[in-house]
């Protein structure tokens, strides 16, 4: 027992010393960084990419978007013998399109404390073929013409086999470890080969965007609009885009894409999908599922990799027209009192905060921030507690004040001067290892900054699958797409997906339906 007590004491002193070193490093880095900024010798860090590079690293933190009934362009050359013509054309056309997209020219860099993105010169695409057992069976590269040509067939074959073995050997690893372990396995297997050609080609494939094909019955909405199991078909590690194609009707393709937030954010990725849709064209009109009030269309199911934070996701389709109608009434009634107008995100956050499950909760909303002053396009967050404004005088007591503050923070976000931006920039002055250590030592601080529930909206999205964080957001994440999707019964619908801790979100569709019903009832309230 004495030895155990001495070990515990030594361990405790070591932990105290480590925390003290982190605190000293963080404080000194911030002070030095701010002095350099004040002297004009450096500019504030961008902040957002560092933040998501530390907080969003696991498989469940990725978000996904979709496009339906795409017409695949005809191939400019004959299909290879024995290939699936539609699959081959899809891969060739997707690679050619991505090669023209600046936002596709990124790859991920996995470091122990943080995931970064870096620019790449050529966008390659690798088709992943999975066997019935879920293991990777084959890969088929589609290389950019702007890059070097493929190596000789014997070199290619050996590299492909090496990658397939490494992928399967690391398929159960958590995402933060998997890319590095896969890379090491590939390097070790090719170490006996003296030619640099082997490793150069392997690294190129590991950095590529990935595409796989999934067979479904497109006439069954439960299959067509269910998001793919991206955790079961992960990328080759360093590409940030994972595409899944499903053959639709009349020779069309449905495309889903999962993205790492470090690589790109939701609105610009949707714009990329919109350009793809315009470039390829669409076929038959798509009828989305009719609203199912209070129920999930796709029930909660796990979306994390083995060993990661247990996260479920669900999808529902709802008619949000009562909320938009209420918003129009509120804007008409309070036009003179509100600086600007009531946004949909503001109203949905206010209404959610009045539900018992979210009473007193700090709710965050995302803001798309344009590129400016040498900073690239990114995202900021507006985080407020409606309870801090509510007066208790009916459902609208304090609402005008809440909207004013919400709009003030939106404006500050767009000029990169919001409190959250300043905090992210300050944290960006700290070395990544110390920043990650600070976050993990005090996760409660994340709730004070980013809230415990987040709502994000991509207005043109079809089915939009929410991201998530590795720490915090204990109340989950709502992702809302276009509210004008045509449904099977003629009602315009929106897809709403939710991610949250396992076992926690099953009743969220019922909460959302209560919000919609209350919005309809509140339209008749003359004291709005």
C-alpha positions in Angstrom: 0.0 0.0 0.0 2.9 2.3 0.8 4.4 1.9 -2.7 0.9 2.5 -4.2 0.6 5.8 -2.2 4.0 6.9 -3.3 3.2 6.2 -6.9 -0.1 8.1 -6.7 1.7 11.1 -5.1 4.3 11.1 -7.8 1.7 10.8 -10.6 -0.3 13.7 -9.0 2.8 15.9 -8.8 3.7 15.1 -12.4 0.2 16.0 -13.5 0.3 19.3 -11.5 3.7 20.1 -13.1 2.4 19.4 -16.6 -0.7 21.6 -16.0 1.6 24.4 -14.6 3.9 24.1 -17.7 0.9 24.3 -20.0 -0.4 27.4 -18.2 3.0 29.1 -18.3 3.4 28.3 -22.0 -0.1 29.5 -22.9 0.2 32.7 -20.9 3.7 33.5 -22.3 2.6 32.8 -25.8 -0.5 35.0 -25.6 1.4 37.9 -24.1 4.2 37.6 -26.7 1.8 37.2 -29.5 -0.3 40.2 -28.5 2.8 42.3 -28.2 3.9 41.4 -31.7 0.4 42.2 -33.0 0.4 45.6 -31.2 3.8 46.4 -32.7 2.5 45.5 -36.2 5.0 42.6 -36.5 2.3 39.9 -37.0 -1.4 39.8 -37.5 -3.9 37.9 -35.4 -4.3 34.2 -36.3 -7.4 33.3 -38.3 -8.7 31.1 -35.4 -11.4 29.0 -36.9 -9.3 26.3 -38.6 -7.2 25.8 -35.5 -10.3 25.5 -33.3 -12.0 22.8 -35.5 -8.6 21.2 -36.0 -8.5 20.5 -32.2 -12.2 20.0 -31.5 -13.4 18.1 -34.6 -11.2 15.1 -35.3 -13.2 11.9 -34.9 -15.3 10.3 -37.6 -18.6 11.5 -36.2 -17.5 15.2 -36.3 -17.7 15.1 -40.1 -20.7 16.6 -41.8 -22.4 15.5 -45.1 -24.3 17.0 -48.0 -26.1 15.4 -50.9 -27.3 15.9 -54.5 -29.9 13.7 -56.3 -30.7 12.6 -59.8 -27.5 13.9 -61.4 -26.8 13.1 -65.0 -23.3 11.8 -65.4 -21.5 13.2 -68.5 -20.5 10.8 -71.2 -16.9 9.6 -71.0 -14.5 11.1 -73.6 -12.8 7.7 -74.0 -14.1 4.1 -74.2 -14.8 2.4 -70.9 -12.1 -0.1 -69.8 -13.0 -3.8 -70.5 -15.0 -5.4 -67.7 -15.7 -2.1 -65.9 -19.1 -0.8 -64.8 -19.8 1.9 -67.4 -21.8 4.2 -65.1 -19.3 3.8 -62.2 -16.4 4.5 -64.5 -18.0 7.6 -66.0 -19.0 8.9 -62.6 -15.5 8.6 -61.3 -13.9 10.2 -64.3 -16.4 13.0 -64.4 -16.2 13.7 -60.7 -12.4 13.8 -60.8 -12.5 16.2 -63.8 -14.9 18.5 -62.0 -13.0 18.5 -58.7 -9.8 19.4 -60.6 -11.4 22.7 -61.5 -12.6 23.5 -58.0 -10.1 25.5 -55.8 -11.9 24.3 -52.6 -11.1 20.7 -53.6 -7.3 21.4 -53.6 -6.8 20.7 -49.9 -5.5 17.7 -48.0 -5.3 17.0 -44.3 -2.2 17.0 -42.1 -2.6 14.9 -38.9 -0.4 16.0 -36.0 -0.8 14.7 -32.5 -2.6 17.7 -31.1 -4.3 19.1 -34.2 -5.5 18.5 -37.7 -4.4 21.1 -40.3 -5.2 21.6 -44.0 -2.7 22.3 -46.7 -3.0 23.2 -50.4 -2.2 20.6 -53.0 -1.5 21.0 -56.7 -3.5 18.2 -58.2 -6.8 16.6 -57.1 -6.9 12.9 -57.6 -9.8 10.5 -57.0 -9.5 6.9 -55.8 -12.5 4.6 -56.1 -12.7 2.3 -53.1 -14.4 -1.1 -53.6 -15.5 -2.9 -50.5 -16.3 -6.6 -50.2 -19.3 -8.2 -48.6 -17.4 -8.4 -45.3 -16.9 -4.6 -45.3 -13.1 -4.9 -46.0 -11.4 -2.9 -48.7 -11.1 -5.2 -51.7 -9.7 -3.0 -54.5 -8.8 0.5 -55.4 -9.0 2.3 -58.7 -7.2 5.6 -59.0 -8.3 8.4 -61.4 -5.4 10.7 -61.5 -5.4 14.4 -62.4 -3.9 15.2 -65.7 -2.1 18.1 -64.1 0.0 15.7 -62.0 2.7 13.2 -62.9 1.5 10.2 -64.9 0.9 6.9 -63.2 3.9 4.7 -62.6 4.4 1.4 -64.5 1.8 -1.3 -63.8 4.0 -3.4 -61.6 4.8 -0.4 -59.4 1.1 0.6 -59.3 0.0 -2.9 -58.4 2.4 -3.3 -55.5 1.4 0.1 -54.1 -2.3 -0.7 -54.4 -1.9 -4.0 -52.6 0.2 -2.3 -49.9 -2.5 0.4 -49.3 -5.3 -2.2 -49.3 -3.5 -4.3 -46.6 -2.7 -1.2 -44.5 -6.2 0.1 -44.8 -7.8 -3.2 -43.6 -5.2 -3.5 -40.8 -6.1 -0.1 -39.4 -9.8 0.0 -40.2 -10.8 -0.3 -36.5 -8.5 2.5 -35.3 -9.9 5.8 -34.1 -9.8 8.4 -36.8 -7.2 10.6 -35.0 -4.7 7.7 -35.1 -5.7 5.9 -38.3 -4.1 8.1 -41.0 -0.7 8.1 -39.4 -0.8 4.3 -38.7 -1.9 3.6 -42.3 0.9 5.8 -43.6 3.5 4.1 -41.4 2.3 0.7 -42.5 2.6 1.7 -46.2 6.1 3.2 -45.7 7.3 0.1 -43.8 6.0 -2.3 -46.5 7.7 -0.3 -49.2 10.9 0.4 -47.3 12.7 -2.5 -49.1 12.1 -0.8 -52.4 14.9 1.6 -53.3 12.9 3.6 -55.8 11.3 6.9 -54.5 8.6 6.3 -57.1 6.8 3.8 -54.9 6.4 6.1 -51.9 5.6 9.2 -54.0 2.8 7.4 -55.7 1.5 5.9 -52.5 1.4 9.4 -50.8 -0.5 10.7 -53.8 -3.2 8.1 -53.4 -3.4 8.5 -49.6 -4.1 12.2 -50.2 -6.8 11.7 -52.8 -10.5 12.3 -52.5 -12.3 8.9 -52.2 -15.4 7.6 -54.0 -17.3 4.4 -53.3 -20.5 3.0 -54.8 -23.4 1.6 -52.8 -26.3 -0.4 -54.3 -29.8 0.5 -53.1 -33.3 0.4 -54.4 -33.8 4.0 -55.5 -37.6 3.6 -55.5 -37.5 3.0 -51.7 -37.3 6.4 -49.9 -36.1 4.7 -46.8 -33.0 3.6 -48.7 -32.6 6.6 -51.0 -32.6 9.2 -48.3 -30.8 7.3 -45.6 -27.2 8.7 -45.3 -24.4 6.3 -46.1 -22.5 4.7 -43.3 -19.5 6.8 -43.8 -17.7 5.3 -40.8 -17.7 2.0 -42.6 -16.1 3.5 -45.7 -13.5 5.9 -44.5 -11.0 7.7 -46.8 -7.4 6.7 -47.3 -6.6 9.1 -44.5 -5.4 12.4 -45.8 -8.1 13.5 -48.4 -10.9 15.4 -46.7 -13.7 14.5 -49.0 -15.5 11.1 -49.0 -18.0 10.6 -51.8 -20.6 7.8 -52.0 -22.6 7.3 -55.3 -25.8 5.4 -55.7 -27.4 4.6 -59.0 -30.8 6.3 -59.3 -33.5 6.0 -61.9 -33.1 6.6 -65.7 -29.3 6.4 -65.6 -28.8 9.1 -63.0 -26.7 9.1 -59.8 -27.3 10.3 -56.3 -24.2 11.7 -54.7 -23.4 12.1 -51.0 -20.2 13.7 -49.7 -18.8 13.7 -46.2 -16.3 16.4 -45.4 -13.8 17.1 -42.6 -14.5 20.6 -41.3 -10.8 21.5 -41.4 -10.9 20.9 -45.1 -14.0 23.0 -45.9 -17.2 24.4 -44.3 -20.8 23.6 -45.1 -21.9 26.6 -47.2 -18.9 26.6 -49.6 -19.2 22.8 -50.0 -22.9 23.2 -50.8 -21.9 25.8 -53.4 -19.5 23.3 -54.9 -22.4 20.8 -55.1 -24.6 23.4 -56.7 -21.9 24.0 -59.4 -21.6 20.2 -59.9 -25.4 20.0 -60.4 -25.4 22.8 -63.0 -22.4 21.3 -64.8 -23.8 17.8 -65.0 -27.5 18.6 -65.1 -30.3 16.6 -63.5 -32.8 14.0 -64.6 -36.1 13.1 -63.1 -37.6 15.4 -60.4 -37.0 14.2 -56.9 -39.8 13.7 -54.4 -38.5 13.9 -50.8 -40.3 12.2 -48.0 -43.5 13.8 -46.7 -43.3 15.2 -43.2 -43.9 12.7 -40.4 -44.7 15.0 -37.5 -42.9 14.2 -34.3 -41.1 11.1 -35.7 -37.7 10.4 -37.2 -37.6 9.3 -40.8 -34.3 7.6 -40.1 -34.1 6.5 -36.5 -31.1 7.3 -34.3 -28.1 5.1 -35.2 -24.4 5.2 -34.4 -22.1 7.3 -36.7 -18.9 7.0 -34.8 -15.9 4.8 -35.3 -15.1 2.1 -32.7 -13.4 3.6 -29.7 -14.6 7.2 -30.3 -17.1 9.2 -28.4 -20.5 7.4 -28.8 -22.6 9.6 -31.1 -25.9 8.9 -32.7 -27.5 10.6 -35.7 -31.1 10.8 -37.0 -32.9 12.4 -39.9 -36.4 13.8 -40.1 -38.3 15.8 -42.7 -40.5 18.6 -41.5 -42.7 21.4 -42.8 -41.2 24.6 -41.5 -43.7 26.9 -43.2 -45.3 27.9 -39.9 -42.0 29.1 -38.5 -41.2 31.1 -41.7 -44.7 32.7 -41.6 -44.2 33.6 -37.9 -40.9 35.2 -38.8 -42.6 37.3 -41.5 -45.1 38.5 -38.9 -42.4 39.3 -36.4 -40.4 41.3 -38.9 -43.5 43.3 -39.9 -44.4 44.0 -36.3 -41.0 44.9 -35.0 -39.4 46.5 -38.1 -38.9 49.8 -36.2 -37.5 48.3 -33.0 -35.0 45.7 -34.4 -31.7 46.7 -35.9 -32.1 44.6 -39.1 -34.5 41.8 -39.2 -35.3 38.5 -37.4 -33.3 35.7 -39.1 -34.7 32.2 -39.2 -31.7 31.0 -37.1 -32.5 33.6 -34.4 -36.2 32.6 -34.2 -35.6 28.9 -34.2 -33.1 29.3 -31.3 -35.6 31.4 -29.4 -38.3 28.9 -29.9 -36.1 25.9 -29.0 -35.0 27.7 -25.8 -38.7 27.7 -24.6 -38.8 23.9 -24.7 -38.3 22.3 -21.3 -35.4 20.2 -22.5 -33.5 23.3 -23.6 -34.6 25.8 -20.9 -31.6 27.9 -19.8 -29.4 26.4 -22.5 -26.8 28.4 -24.4 -27.6 27.9 -28.0 -25.1 28.5 -30.8 -25.7 29.4 -34.4 -23.1 29.4 -37.2 -22.3 32.3 -39.4 -20.6 32.0 -42.9 -17.8 34.6 -43.0 -16.5 35.9 -46.3 -12.8 36.1 -47.1 -11.4 39.5 -46.1 -8.2 41.3 -45.2 -6.1 38.4 -46.3 -8.1 35.8 -44.3 -9.8 33.0 -46.1 -13.5 32.3 -45.9 -14.5 30.5 -42.7 -17.1 30.3 -40.0 -17.9 32.1 -36.7 -20.4 31.3 -34.0 -23.1 33.4 -32.3 -23.7 31.9 -28.8 -26.5 33.3 -26.6 -28.8 32.2 -23.7 -32.3 33.3 -24.4 -33.0 33.0 -20.7 -30.7 36.0 -20.2 -33.1 38.2 -22.1 -36.5 36.6 -21.3 -38.6 38.7 -18.9 -41.2 36.1 -18.1 -43.9 38.3 -19.6 -45.3 35.8 -22.1 -43.5 34.0 -24.9 -42.1 37.3 -26.4 -40.9 39.1 -23.3 -37.3 40.1 -24.0 -37.5 38.9 -27.6 -36.7 42.2 -29.2 -33.6 42.7 -27.0 -32.5 39.2 -27.8 -32.8 39.8 -31.6 -30.9 43.0 -31.3 -28.0 41.3 -29.6 -28.1 38.4 -32.0 -27.9 40.8 -34.9 -25.1 42.7 -33.3 -23.1 39.5 -32.9 -23.9 38.4 -36.5 -22.5 41.8 -37.8 -19.4 41.4 -35.6 -18.9 37.9 -36.9 -18.9 39.1 -40.4 -16.2 41.7 -39.6 -14.2 39.2 -37.6 -14.6 41.2 -34.4 -17.0 39.0 -32.4 -16.2 37.8 -28.9 -15.9 34.2 -30.2 -13.5 35.2 -33.0 -11.3 37.2 -30.6 -11.2 34.2 -28.3 -10.3 31.8 -31.2 -7.6 34.2 -32.3 -6.2 34.5 -28.8 -6.1 30.7 -28.5 -4.4 30.6 -31.9 -1.4 32.4 -30.4 -0.8 29.3 -28.2 1.2 26.4 -29.5 -1.2 23.7 -30.8 -0.1 21.1 -28.1 -0.8 23.6 -25.3 -4.1 24.8 -26.9 -5.3 21.2 -27.0 -4.2 20.6 -23.4 -6.0 23.7 -22.2 -9.2 22.6 -23.9 -9.1 19.1 -22.5 -8.3 20.3 -19.0 -11.3 22.6 -18.9 -14.1 21.3 -21.3 -16.7 23.3 -19.3 -15.2 26.5 -20.8 -16.3 25.2 -24.2 -19.9 25.3 -23.0 -19.5 29.0 -22.0 -18.1 29.9 -25.4 -19.9 27.6 -27.9 -23.0 26.6 -25.9 -24.3 23.1 -25.3 -26.6 23.0 -28.4 -25.8 24.2 -31.9 -28.0 24.9 -34.8 -26.5 25.2 -38.3 -28.4 26.1 -41.5 -27.3 25.6 -45.1 -30.2 27.1 -47.0 -29.7 25.3 -50.3 -28.9 21.9 -48.9 -30.9 18.8 -49.7 -30.2 16.2 -47.0 -27.7 17.8 -44.7 -26.0 15.7 -42.0 -24.9 17.6 -38.9 -21.3 17.8 -37.7 -20.4 17.2 -34.1 -17.6 18.0 -31.7 -15.3 15.7 -29.7 -15.9 17.6 -26.5 -19.0 19.5 -25.3 -22.3 20.1 -27.1 -24.0 17.7 -24.6 -27.4 18.8 -26.0 -26.4 18.0 -29.6 -26.3 19.5 -33.0 -29.2 20.4 -35.4 -28.5 20.8 -39.1 -31.3 22.2 -41.3 -31.3 22.3 -45.1 -33.5 24.0 -47.7 -37.1 24.5 -46.5 -38.4 24.3 -50.1 -37.8 20.6 -51.0 -40.7 19.1 -52.9 -42.2 16.1 -51.1 -44.3 13.2 -52.2 -47.6 14.7 -50.9 -46.9 18.2 -52.3 -45.9 19.8 -49.0 -42.6 21.7 -49.0 -40.2 20.1 -46.6 -36.8 20.6 -45.0 -34.4 17.9 -44.0 -33.3 18.2 -40.3 -30.6 15.9 -39.0 -29.5 15.7 -35.4 -26.3 14.4 -33.8 -25.9 13.9 -30.1 -24.6 11.6 -27.4 -25.9 8.0 -27.8 -29.3 7.5 -26.3 -30.1 11.2 -26.0 -31.7 12.4 -29.2 -34.5 10.0 -30.0 -37.2 12.4 -28.8 -35.8 15.5 -30.6 -38.2 15.1 -33.6 -41.0 15.4 -31.1 -39.4 18.6 -29.7 -39.1 20.0 -33.2 -42.7 19.3 -33.9 -43.8 21.1 -30.7 -41.8 24.1 -31.9 -43.6 24.1 -35.3 -47.0 23.7 -33.7 -46.3 26.5 -31.3 -45.1 28.8 -34.1 -48.4 28.3 -35.8 -50.3 29.1 -32.6 -48.2 32.1 -31.8 -49.1 33.8 -35.2 -52.4 34.6 -33.6 -50.9 36.2 -30.6 -51.6 39.9 -30.9 -48.9 40.8 -28.3 -46.0 39.6 -30.4 
